């Protein structure tokens, strides 16, 4: 359930997931816990999409394996980057994907405002 509204190129994330062991993959994939967190953030105080992405990126960042992230970005884009940058890229794509799915499920409405 990706719309491309927030994430324009899913290749690094898809490579990351394909390189991940099933147990790890299951920990990082969008989950009901993610959707509950998003609903609580939005109910607590409406937020801009950029704020939601930043907050969700920080939540997801701790789940990302740096070595796998580097390999995934290199395989997807042919770029070698530091672990920190690769983790940031994968966690931002993951955050955007969770928000796109949230919109598809009718939990939130993404706007460009």
C-alpha positions as CSV (number, residue, x, y, z in Angstrom):
1,X,0.0,0.0,0.0
2,X,2.3,2.7,-1.2
3,X,1.0,5.8,-3.0
4,X,4.3,7.6,-3.7
5,X,2.8,10.7,-2.1
6,X,5.6,11.0,0.4
7,X,8.2,8.5,-0.8
8,X,9.2,8.9,-4.4
9,X,11.7,6.1,-4.6
10,X,11.2,3.0,-2.5
11,X,14.1,1.0,-3.9
12,X,16.5,1.4,-0.9
13,X,13.7,0.4,1.5
14,X,12.7,-2.6,-0.6
15,X,16.4,-3.7,-0.9
16,X,16.7,-3.3,2.9
17,X,13.7,-5.5,3.5
18,X,14.9,-8.1,1.0
19,X,18.3,-8.2,2.7
20,X,16.7,-8.5,6.2
21,X,16.1,-11.8,8.0
22,X,12.3,-12.5,8.4
23,X,12.3,-11.7,12.2
24,X,14.0,-8.3,11.6
25,X,11.7,-7.5,8.6
26,X,8.7,-8.2,10.7
27,X,9.9,-5.7,13.4
28,X,10.3,-2.9,10.9
29,X,7.3,-3.3,8.6
30,X,4.3,-1.1,9.4
31,X,2.3,-2.4,12.3
32,X,-0.8,-1.7,14.3
33,X,1.5,-0.2,16.9
34,X,2.7,2.4,14.3
35,X,-0.9,3.2,13.4
36,X,-1.9,3.6,17.0
37,X,1.0,6.0,17.6
38,X,0.1,8.1,14.6
39,X,-3.6,8.3,15.7
40,X,-2.5,9.4,19.2
41,X,-0.2,12.0,17.8
42,X,-2.8,13.4,15.5
43,X,-5.5,13.4,18.2
44,X,-3.2,15.0,20.7
45,X,-2.4,17.9,18.4
46,X,-2.7,18.2,14.7
47,X,0.7,18.1,13.1
48,X,2.2,18.9,9.8
49,X,3.3,16.0,7.6
50,X,6.9,17.1,8.0
51,X,6.6,16.8,11.8
52,X,5.0,13.4,11.6
53,X,7.8,12.2,9.3
54,X,10.4,13.5,11.6
55,X,8.9,12.0,14.7
56,X,8.2,8.6,13.1
57,X,11.7,8.6,11.6
58,X,13.1,8.9,15.1
59,X,11.0,6.0,16.3
60,X,12.0,3.8,13.4
61,X,15.6,4.8,13.3
62,X,16.5,2.6,16.3
63,X,15.2,-0.5,14.5
64,X,17.4,-0.1,11.4
65,X,20.6,-2.2,11.0
66,X,23.3,0.2,9.8
67,X,25.3,-2.3,7.8
68,X,22.1,-3.6,6.0
69,X,21.1,0.0,5.3
70,X,24.4,0.8,3.7
71,X,24.2,-2.3,1.5
72,X,20.6,-1.5,0.6
73,X,21.3,2.0,-0.5
74,X,24.4,0.9,-2.4
75,X,22.4,-1.8,-4.2
76,X,19.5,0.5,-5.0
77,X,21.3,3.6,-6.0
78,X,25.0,2.6,-6.5
79,X,26.0,5.0,-3.7
80,X,28.2,4.2,-0.8
81,X,27.1,6.3,2.2
82,X,27.9,6.3,5.9
83,X,25.8,4.2,8.3
84,X,24.2,7.3,9.8
85,X,23.1,8.6,6.4
86,X,21.9,5.2,5.3
87,X,19.9,4.6,8.5
88,X,18.4,8.1,8.1
89,X,17.4,7.3,4.5
90,X,15.8,3.9,5.3
91,X,14.0,5.2,8.4
92,X,12.6,8.2,6.5
93,X,11.4,6.0,3.7
94,X,9.8,3.7,6.3
95,X,8.2,6.6,8.0
96,X,6.8,8.0,4.8
97,X,5.5,4.5,3.9
98,X,3.7,4.2,7.3
99,X,2.1,7.6,6.8
100,X,1.0,6.7,3.2
101,X,-0.6,3.4,4.5
102,X,-2.2,5.4,7.3
103,X,-3.9,7.6,4.8
104,X,-5.0,4.6,2.7
105,X,-6.5,3.1,5.8
106,X,-8.4,6.4,6.5
107,X,-6.6,7.1,9.7
108,X,-5.1,10.5,8.6
109,X,-5.4,12.9,5.7
110,X,-2.1,14.0,4.1
111,X,-2.1,17.5,2.7
112,X,0.6,19.6,1.3
113,X,-0.1,22.4,3.7
